[in-house]
């Protein structure tokens, strides 16, 4: 190879090396990095996560049937707690 050919081949090798060195982040990684920087987004995400957990385990948090409410006795005051009957 003569000098002229070697000079033209060197920039091509450098460009290929630069292209291989670049890392491409996925769309999810870009969104996640931006999401983590925002405190309001973190708070909103935690609120949504809390609502999802409450919806999934709603029978545990409210074990009573909402259809079987006794509306006539809704205003009766609470009874005193008796430890011994």
Helices and strands as residue ranges (DSSP letters): H 3-21, H 27-37, H 39-56, H 58-61, G 71-73
